[in-house]
Amino acid sequence: MIDEQSHNNSVKGENSMKRESFGSRLGFILVSAGCAIGIGNVWKFPYICGAYGGAAFILIYLCFLVILGIPVLVAEFAVGRGSHTSVAKCFDKLAPAGSCWKSLKFIGIIGCYMLMMFYTTVGGWMIYYCVKSLRGDFVGATPEAVTQSFSDMLGNAPTMMLWMVIICLIGFAVCFMGLQNGIEKISKVMMSALLIIMVILAVHSVMMEGAGEGIRFYLIPDFQKIKEAGVGNVVFAALSQSFFTLSIGIGAMLIFGSYLDKSRSLTGEAVSITVLDTFVALTAGFIIIPACFSYGIQPDAGPSLIFITLPNIFAKMSGGALWGSLFFLFLTFAAVSTIIAVFENLIVFNMELFGWNRKKSVVVCAVLVVVLSIPCVLGFNVLSGFQPFGDGSNIMDLEDFIVSNNLLPLGSLGYPLFCTRKNGWGFENFVAEADTGIGKPFPQYLRKYMSYVLPLIIVVIYFKGYYDTFAPKGPKLLCIWMGVAALFVLFIGYLAFGHGRESRTDKKE
């Protein structure tokens, strides 16, 4: 039976304010995919795919994407559309009176702000390198000069600050124009251009001399590599990548569900977005891996791949200035699309919590995000002495750890529990919302899986992230931080298994 209180709250929310909506289904898919498609798709997926067995790893990854990523994404969209609000208000509207679920919103609010505290800096790097490529700065440059160029940028606080501010202004300018006239319209153009540029770059890369070896490394199953890396490590790498690739857990996707009409079911929409995200990740591999092998350079993972390895390739390549510019333009679009999506969340938080109009919220958020992003910029130069995780670490590493290792998995743990627990929204409510409209229905038989198995998998991912971070630092520190992680999981457990006033009353009745 659908919970009457939740239904009434939802209807009340719909009637109390006029909600913006997408102008088309394509707009929703491209904007949501833009949020999911991030820089991590480019600098991490191709490398770990090749290093962990190529096509064999891809198959494992796709399986986990279906069983892990899509259900949580559907849950986020359903909570957004069911409440017609952002994460700042959704639990207030959908949770029974007296429940503890309202506290879950802080994970989303803090997570979105904290993500932008370092993602804007990285996005600024992309624009800066796009400009450098257009100027031909890497043409004929030695490997030492390319490496030094990246170091010089990190050491130059004013330069980093300038490009961080520029990408913030671009993102907020788009959001200022509203959902349909700004975010949807710009994202359609930007994402279409991104996909076209990626295909052009991939075709060029696979046709390079010596690219065949890279394609074999990337796509042919190599079970010996799986054995060398350890089956457990490979499975966990695929599990983690499938989990983090969709940007689920902090409500960044939820907001777009709140703008969605009831014409289509949410499972099919989640599948479409997942397919697009996967296409980008796989295509990035076809751009990077063959090019690296063509020039005899080992593909690295992380920022060094983007800002050192690939510029070295472009320096040697015929027409390198053009191909380098297109590559960094593609990365800029990927970064900006994510930034715009998260900025929209921040703007709507203020509009819902404080009753501000969009103009006021944009101005306040723009100033706040720029100020909050400054520590990350300074962490590479002025504040480089602050190394929270030991030698070589910086403020960005700390901020990334808080988001990636804590807020994303904890938020993702909360959504399936909220959508299945009787003291939350309830499975019947969730399925009723997810299945509204034409398209694929959400499988009813997944109830127990979403209630118990999926949360358990997320908890394992969460603790493994802590273990990998702190195990090298000694058993004492490891025990302390694993205890901290356990406390955070217990907090989510308290929300899920505690009983609000209304749920207790219903039980008596």
Secondary structure, DSSP 8 states (H G I E B T S, - for coil): ---HHHHHHHHHHHHHS-----S-HHHHHHHHHHHH--THHHHTHHHHHHHTTTHHHHHHHHHHIIIIIHHHHHHHHHHHHHHTS-TTTHHHHHS-TT-SGGGGHHHHHHHHHHHHHHHHHHHHHHHHHHHHHHTTTTTT--HHHHHHHHHHHHH-HHHHHHHHHHHHHHHHHHHHT-IIIIIIHHHHHHHHHHHHHHHHHHHHHHTSTTHHHHHHHHHS--HHHHHHH-HHHHHHHHHHHHHHTT--SSSTTHHHHHT--SSB-HHHHHHHHHHHHHHHHHHHHHHHHHHHHHTT-----SHHIIIIIHHHHHHHSTTHHHHHHHHHHHHHHHHHHHHHHHHHHHHHHHHHHH---HHHHHHHHHHHHHHHHHHHHHTTTTTTT--TTSTT--HHHHHHHHIIIIIHHHHHHHHHHHHH-TTTT-HHHHHHHHT-SBS----GGGHHIIIIIHHHHHHHHHHHHHHHHHGGG-HHHHHHHHHHHHHHHHHHHHHHHS--HHHHHHHH-
